[in-house]
Amino acid sequence: MRVVLLGRELESLRAVADSLPGTPCCIEADVTDEAAMQGSARSVAERLGPASVVVANAGIAVAGPFANCDAALWNRVIGVNLIGSAVTARVFLPQLLETRGYFLQVASSAAFGSAPMMSAYCASKAGVESFAQALRSEMEPEGVGVGIAYLHWTDTDMIDELDEHVVLRELRRRQPAPARRVHSAARVAELLVRGIERRSPTLYAPPWLRLAQPLRPLFPHLVAWAARRSFARMSPAEFHAAAGVLGAGGHADWDVQRSAAPIRPTTPPQD
């Protein structure tokens, strides 16, 4: 396959491209910028032909109490993870219809049950799951496959500070032993490639995560029980700490957003 890497940080994309066979094409774009993404899709088609596979994988996360989270940061997580996925699908669907291709939406085990202190991330991943399920039904008559990838703890920069972050540490500590394991990005990538080759409707990384699907009605109760026990161990300072973005990629995106000119409030019409 001829690979295109599309993302927020061009130098990071180039570093990944250097590790891959062939000559991958790198395009810098913000997945929430509809115009930039439309231009990216046109560039892909002009340089390599219409896309056969599109993977919507862009994602950031913020950890901490909802009440202490900057509203713009919370909204940005939803924007990148959910809106960005929809934008990615929208701009590439014409090409996938032409190739009768495959769209893979990367979701998360966070879609199974919402974890406290991760409200934006969990809401966004539940949202992309629902979006992809609806898109699958719409695209099936057109010959376009739509898959959903459920990922668990994966060794990316989003969880580099896993053991230092009290929220993530407590989330993991309350999970069963197999569920606490962090899986290498290389292994998860192998599973994703296998699913893409098979045009799988659902992918699980790790594979045992499939067994958790029938238990989803129980997860809200289990998470609530674990949360009460975890919060009892946390100090008031830890519990009320300001919410913060996770990982180098998340910080890079948020730094750009914060540096943008603020939107001036508008005055509503007055009688």
Secondary structure, 3 states (H helix, E strand, C coil): CCCEEEECCHHHHHHHHHCCCCCCEEEECCCCCHHHHHHHHHHHHHHHCCCCEEEECCCCCEECCHHHCCHHHHHHHHHHHHHHHHHHHHHHHHHHHHHCCEEEEECCHHHCCCCCCCHHHHHHHHHHHHHHHHHHHHHHHHCCEEEEEEECCECCHHHCCCCCCHHHHHHHHCCCHHHHCCECHHHHHHHHHHHHHCCCCEEEECHHHHHHHHHHHHHHHHHHHHHHHHHHHCCHHHHCCCCEECHHHHHHHHHHHHHCCCCCCCCCCCC
